């Protein structure tokens, strides 16, 4: 999954198998706010979850094509581990500033990351005034309950906002990366990122509930 294309490949030969070869704007059209002509997708991330045998794919949209508006994080979930022409994908979305606790209404959520464990998807974003160019505002982490995705929704999403301290030190994880953990007995989740105030240091955040 890259900007502009989602494509499947044969694992044995490494050759594109033609099963999935689609523009992500088309793939995620059902959960993008209209009009499609004034919107596009960006920054996909994909994981195969060996615990459930499903593929999880996330991507953001850019409403107004300028990245100056609050945007959506969209999720696609496969119904099986092997991608075939009959694979059924289920699509979800949430607007980043509306997730409880609501906030960051003047920001654009950029550079989404994706981690997965037995309990949840862990999605981190950087917040800018304008897509990747305006002033950096902060970072947010979203925890999406995996069981709500597998059950067909409604999805359960919790936001952890303002991960970078609003003080002169500006310490906290920049581009918080959700951490993969394939321990089926996992009870905690994690985000990790470079410290916004000191690039030689990593900051770890633990989600215990």
C-alpha atoms as a printed R data frame, in Angstrom:
    type eleno elety resid chain resno       x       y       z
1   ATOM     1    CA   UNK     A     1   0.000   0.000   0.000
2   ATOM     2    CA   UNK     A     2   1.524   3.293  -1.148
3   ATOM     3    CA   UNK     A     3   0.157   6.692  -2.101
4   ATOM     4    CA   UNK     A     4  -1.897   6.143  -5.224
5   ATOM     5    CA   UNK     A     5  -1.947   2.331  -5.303
6   ATOM     6    CA   UNK     A     6  -2.930  -0.751  -3.308
7   ATOM     7    CA   UNK     A     7  -1.609  -3.899  -4.956
8   ATOM     8    CA   UNK     A     8  -1.291  -7.577  -4.024
9   ATOM     9    CA   UNK     A     9   1.647  -9.821  -4.908
10  ATOM    10    CA   UNK     A    10   2.204 -13.550  -5.052
11  ATOM    11    CA   UNK     A    11   4.265 -14.446  -1.993
12  ATOM    12    CA   UNK     A    12   6.077 -17.293  -3.755
13  ATOM    13    CA   UNK     A    13   7.118 -15.426  -6.901
14  ATOM    14    CA   UNK     A    14   7.040 -11.763  -5.836
15  ATOM    15    CA   UNK     A    15   5.024 -10.962  -8.957
16  ATOM    16    CA   UNK     A    16   1.895  -8.801  -8.850
17  ATOM    17    CA   UNK     A    17  -0.972 -11.297  -9.019
18  ATOM    18    CA   UNK     A    18  -3.667  -8.940 -10.324
19  ATOM    19    CA   UNK     A    19  -6.051  -9.784  -7.488
20  ATOM    20    CA   UNK     A    20  -5.867  -6.337  -5.900
21  ATOM    21    CA   UNK     A    21  -4.708  -3.403  -7.985
22  ATOM    22    CA   UNK     A    22  -6.664  -0.271  -7.136
23  ATOM    23    CA   UNK     A    23  -6.368   3.431  -6.435
24  ATOM    24    CA   UNK     A    24  -6.933   3.932  -2.692
25  ATOM    25    CA   UNK     A    25  -9.270   6.826  -3.485
26  ATOM    26    CA   UNK     A    26 -11.529   4.234  -5.113
27  ATOM    27    CA   UNK     A    27 -10.899   1.526  -2.517
28  ATOM    28    CA   UNK     A    28 -11.928   3.804   0.374
29  ATOM    29    CA   UNK     A    29 -14.572   5.800  -1.484
30  ATOM    30    CA   UNK     A    30 -17.435   4.453   0.658
31  ATOM    31    CA   UNK     A    31 -16.012   6.070   3.818
32  ATOM    32    CA   UNK     A    32 -14.609   9.273   2.309
33  ATOM    33    CA   UNK     A    33 -16.667  12.446   2.737
34  ATOM    34    CA   UNK     A    34 -18.026  13.644  -0.608
35  ATOM    35    CA   UNK     A    35 -17.425  15.118  -3.048
36  ATOM    36    CA   UNK     A    36 -14.719  12.708  -4.146
37  ATOM    37    CA   UNK     A    37 -13.455  15.280  -6.636
38  ATOM    38    CA   UNK     A    38 -12.465  17.536  -3.733
39  ATOM    39    CA   UNK     A    39 -10.758  14.889  -1.626
40  ATOM    40    CA   UNK     A    40  -7.993  12.308  -1.830
41  ATOM    41    CA   UNK     A    41  -6.269   9.687   0.334
42  ATOM    42    CA   UNK     A    42  -2.721   9.687   1.663
43  ATOM    43    CA   UNK     A    43  -0.218   7.852   3.849
44  ATOM    44    CA   UNK     A    44  -1.470   4.239   3.956
45  ATOM    45    CA   UNK     A    45  -0.274   1.700   6.512
46  ATOM    46    CA   UNK     A    46  -1.007  -2.014   6.424
47  ATOM    47    CA   UNK     A    47  -0.613  -4.960   8.773
48  ATOM    48    CA   UNK     A    48  -1.352  -8.648   8.612
49  ATOM    49    CA   UNK     A    49  -2.654  -9.731  12.008
50  ATOM    50    CA   UNK     A    50  -1.524 -13.306  12.580
51  ATOM    51    CA   UNK     A    51  -3.759 -13.611  15.655
52  ATOM    52    CA   UNK     A    52  -6.989 -13.130  13.702
53  ATOM    53    CA   UNK     A    53  -5.824 -13.980  10.179
54  ATOM    54    CA   UNK     A    54  -6.991 -10.609   8.858
55  ATOM    55    CA   UNK     A    55  -5.453  -7.708   6.972
56  ATOM    56    CA   UNK     A    56  -5.868  -4.227   8.465
57  ATOM    57    CA   UNK     A    57  -5.233  -1.176   6.291
58  ATOM    58    CA   UNK     A    58  -5.496   2.450   7.387
59  ATOM    59    CA   UNK     A    59  -5.210   5.713   5.483
60  ATOM    60    CA   UNK     A    60  -6.099   9.390   5.937
61  ATOM    61    CA   UNK     A    61  -8.068  11.634   3.625
62  ATOM    62    CA   UNK     A    62  -7.346  15.230   2.630
63  ATOM    63    CA   UNK     A    63 -10.696  17.052   2.425
64  ATOM    64    CA   UNK     A    64 -10.529  20.194   0.366
65  ATOM    65    CA   UNK     A    65  -7.242  18.875  -1.096
66  ATOM    66    CA   UNK     A    66  -5.279  21.352   1.016
67  ATOM    67    CA   UNK     A    67  -5.097  19.663   4.401
68  ATOM    68    CA   UNK     A    68  -6.472  22.701   6.219
69  ATOM    69    CA   UNK     A    69  -9.549  20.915   7.611
70  ATOM    70    CA   UNK     A    70  -9.999  18.191  10.239
71  ATOM    71    CA   UNK     A    71  -9.805  14.890   8.377
72  ATOM    72    CA   UNK     A    72 -10.725  11.248   8.667
73  ATOM    73    CA   UNK     A    73  -8.759   8.146   9.484
74  ATOM    74    CA   UNK     A    74 -10.201   5.266   7.485
75  ATOM    75    CA   UNK     A    75  -9.805   1.549   8.171
76  ATOM    76    CA   UNK     A    76 -10.314  -1.498   5.944
77  ATOM    77    CA   UNK     A    77 -10.499  -5.037   7.365
78  ATOM    78    CA   UNK     A    78 -10.360  -8.204   5.259
79  ATOM    79    CA   UNK     A    79 -12.515 -11.247   6.003
80  ATOM    80    CA   UNK     A    80  -9.598 -13.691   5.579
81  ATOM    81    CA   UNK     A    81  -5.824 -13.869   5.420
82  ATOM    82    CA   UNK     A    82  -5.454 -14.802   1.743
83  ATOM    83    CA   UNK     A    83  -6.447 -12.024  -0.640
84  ATOM    84    CA   UNK     A    84  -8.596 -13.366  -3.482
85  ATOM    85    CA   UNK     A    85 -11.105 -11.823  -5.926
86  ATOM    86    CA   UNK     A    86 -13.862 -12.807  -3.462
87  ATOM    87    CA   UNK     A    87 -12.244 -11.184  -0.409
88  ATOM    88    CA   UNK     A    88 -14.773  -9.032   1.436
89  ATOM    89    CA   UNK     A    89 -13.470  -5.801   2.939
90  ATOM    90    CA   UNK     A    90 -15.295  -3.946   5.704
91  ATOM    91    CA   UNK     A    91 -14.686  -0.207   5.913
92  ATOM    92    CA   UNK     A    92 -14.772   2.168   8.873
93  ATOM    93    CA   UNK     A    93 -13.846   5.784   9.523
94  ATOM    94    CA   UNK     A    94 -13.567   8.321  12.284
95  ATOM    95    CA   UNK     A    95 -12.892  12.058  12.136
96  ATOM    96    CA   UNK     A    96  -9.871  12.664  14.325
97  ATOM    97    CA   UNK     A    97 -11.141  15.731  16.202
98  ATOM    98    CA   UNK     A    98 -14.497  14.165  17.125
99  ATOM    99    CA   UNK     A    99 -13.168  11.108  18.951
100 ATOM   100    CA   UNK     A   100 -13.715  11.320  22.700
101 ATOM   101    CA   UNK     A   101 -12.279  13.283  24.299
102 ATOM   102    CA   UNK     A   102 -12.873  15.689  21.415
103 ATOM   103    CA   UNK     A   103 -10.261  18.277  20.533
104 ATOM   104    CA   UNK     A   104  -7.734  19.548  17.980
105 ATOM   105    CA   UNK     A   105 -10.555  20.993  15.888
106 ATOM   106    CA   UNK     A   106  -8.256  23.423  14.061
107 ATOM   107    CA   UNK     A   107  -5.687  20.775  13.127
108 ATOM   108    CA   UNK     A   108  -5.028  18.284  10.339
109 ATOM   109    CA   UNK     A   109  -4.011  14.733  11.384
110 ATOM   110    CA   UNK     A   110  -0.985  13.699   9.320
111 ATOM   111    CA   UNK     A   111   1.524  10.832   9.044
112 ATOM   112    CA   UNK     A   112  -0.658   8.090  10.591
113 ATOM   113    CA   UNK     A   113   1.128   5.073  12.041
114 ATOM   114    CA   UNK     A   114  -0.256   1.632  12.792
115 ATOM   115    CA   UNK     A   115   0.473  -1.018  15.382
116 ATOM   116    CA   UNK     A   116  -1.607  -4.013  16.395
117 ATOM   117    CA   UNK     A   117  -1.863  -6.459  19.250
118 ATOM   118    CA   UNK     A   118  -4.386  -8.916  20.666
119 ATOM   119    CA   UNK     A   119  -6.698  -6.147  21.839
120 ATOM   120    CA   UNK     A   120  -6.481  -3.101  19.615
121 ATOM   121    CA   UNK     A   121  -5.135  -1.094  16.722
122 ATOM   122    CA   UNK     A   122  -2.781   1.701  17.796
123 ATOM   123    CA   UNK     A   123  -2.785   4.701  15.438
124 ATOM   124    CA   UNK     A   124  -0.580   7.730  16.046
125 ATOM   125    CA   UNK     A   125  -0.722  11.049  14.192
126 ATOM   126    CA   UNK     A   126   1.083  14.378  14.060
127 ATOM   127    CA   UNK     A   127  -1.165  17.437  14.106
128 ATOM   128    CA   UNK     A   128  -0.472  20.440  11.893
129 ATOM   129    CA   UNK     A   129  -2.269  23.659  11.108
130 ATOM   130    CA   UNK     A   130  -1.944  22.693   7.431
131 ATOM   131    CA   UNK     A   131  -1.011  19.319   5.997
132 ATOM   132    CA   UNK     A   132   2.664  18.704   6.747
133 ATOM   133    CA   UNK     A   133   3.505  22.375   6.264
134 ATOM   134    CA   UNK     A   134   1.696  24.526   8.808
135 ATOM   135    CA   UNK     A   135   2.803  24.927  12.382
136 ATOM   136    CA   UNK     A   136   3.204  21.717  14.372
137 ATOM   137    CA   UNK     A   137   0.515  21.560  17.040
138 ATOM   138    CA   UNK     A   138   0.959  18.274  18.904
139 ATOM   139    CA   UNK     A   139   0.578  14.510  18.571
140 ATOM   140    CA   UNK     A   140  -2.357  12.231  19.324
141 ATOM   141    CA   UNK     A   141  -2.714   8.494  19.792
142 ATOM   142    CA   UNK     A   142  -5.886   6.573  18.956
143 ATOM   143    CA   UNK     A   143  -6.711   3.142  20.336
144 ATOM   144    CA   UNK     A   144  -9.298   1.229  18.281
145 ATOM   145    CA   UNK     A   145 -10.804  -1.799  19.996
146 ATOM   146    CA   UNK     A   146 -10.114  -4.714  17.656
147 ATOM   147    CA   UNK     A   147 -13.176  -6.703  18.681
148 ATOM   148    CA   UNK     A   148 -15.409  -3.819  17.541
149 ATOM   149    CA   UNK     A   149 -13.812  -3.946  14.084
150 ATOM   150    CA   UNK     A   150 -14.228  -7.705  13.796
151 ATOM   151    CA   UNK     A   151 -17.851  -7.528  14.946
152 ATOM   152    CA   UNK     A   152 -18.857  -5.170  12.140
153 ATOM   153    CA   UNK     A   153 -18.984  -2.035  14.275
154 ATOM   154    CA   UNK     A   154 -19.800   0.398  15.598
155 ATOM   155    CA   UNK     A   155 -16.125   0.877  16.249
156 ATOM   156    CA   UNK     A   156 -14.854   1.901  19.662
157 ATOM   157    CA   UNK     A   157 -12.092   4.514  19.483
158 ATOM   158    CA   UNK     A   158 -10.375   6.376  22.321
159 ATOM   159    CA   UNK     A   159  -8.111   9.390  21.824
160 ATOM   160    CA   UNK     A   160  -5.046  10.251  23.898
161 ATOM   161    CA   UNK     A   161  -4.324  13.860  23.033
162 ATOM   162    CA   UNK     A   162  -1.469  16.295  23.663
163 ATOM   163    CA   UNK     A   163   1.273  13.696  23.975
164 ATOM   164    CA   UNK     A   164   3.857  16.458  23.633
165 ATOM   165    CA   UNK     A   165   3.987  18.577  26.772
166 ATOM   166    CA   UNK     A   166   2.883  22.170  26.252
167 ATOM   167    CA   UNK     A   167   5.857  23.725  27.997
168 ATOM   168    CA   UNK     A   168   9.286  25.101  27.008
169 ATOM   169    CA   UNK     A   169  10.768  21.584  26.892
170 ATOM   170    CA   UNK     A   170   8.165  20.280  24.419
171 ATOM   171    CA   UNK     A   171   8.918  16.717  25.535
172 ATOM   172    CA   UNK     A   172   6.862  13.827  24.184
173 ATOM   173    CA   UNK     A   173   6.680  11.366  21.253
174 ATOM   174    CA   UNK     A   174   6.798  12.915  17.770
175 ATOM   175    CA   UNK     A   175   5.156  10.729  15.092
176 ATOM   176    CA   UNK     A   176   3.977   8.247  17.757
177 ATOM   177    CA   UNK     A   177   4.251   4.754  16.289
178 ATOM   178    CA   UNK     A   178   1.823   2.093  17.427
179 ATOM   179    CA   UNK     A   179   3.722  -1.017  18.503
180 ATOM   180    CA   UNK     A   180   3.067  -4.509  17.124
181 ATOM   181    CA   UNK     A   181   2.811  -7.262  19.713
182 ATOM   182    CA   UNK     A   182   1.728 -10.787  18.768
183 ATOM   183    CA   UNK     A   183   1.533 -12.157  22.286
184 ATOM   184    CA   UNK     A   184  -2.073 -13.457  22.501
185 ATOM   185    CA   UNK     A   185  -2.071 -12.804  26.259
186 ATOM   186    CA   UNK     A   186  -1.045  -9.138  25.963
187 ATOM   187    CA   UNK     A   187  -2.855  -6.811  28.355
188 ATOM   188    CA   UNK     A   188  -1.044  -3.550  27.576
189 ATOM   189    CA   UNK     A   189  -0.428  -1.553  24.407
190 ATOM   190    CA   UNK     A   190   2.349   0.846  23.454
191 ATOM   191    CA   UNK     A   191   3.291   3.867  21.373
192 ATOM   192    CA   UNK     A   192   6.880   4.902  20.767
193 ATOM   193    CA   UNK     A   193   8.350   7.960  19.069
194 ATOM   194    CA   UNK     A   194  11.324  10.256  18.885
195 ATOM   195    CA   UNK     A   195  11.204  12.905  21.609
196 ATOM   196    CA   UNK     A   196   9.958  16.151  20.083
197 ATOM   197    CA   UNK     A   197  12.514  18.090  22.124
198 ATOM   198    CA   UNK     A   198  15.533  15.785  21.731
199 ATOM   199    CA   UNK     A   199  15.912  13.619  18.627
200 ATOM   200    CA   UNK     A   200  18.466  11.314  20.241
201 ATOM   201    CA   UNK     A   201  15.876  10.073  22.738
202 ATOM   202    CA   UNK     A   202  12.852   7.783  22.360
203 ATOM   203    CA   UNK     A   203   9.650   8.299  24.293
204 ATOM   204    CA   UNK     A   204   7.418   5.343  25.154
205 ATOM   205    CA   UNK     A   205   3.758   5.558  26.166
206 ATOM   206    CA   UNK     A   206   1.972   2.595  27.721
207 ATOM   207    CA   UNK     A   207  -1.787   2.012  27.478
208 ATOM   208    CA   UNK     A   208  -2.913  -0.063  30.432
209 ATOM   209    CA   UNK     A   209  -6.717  -0.032  30.073
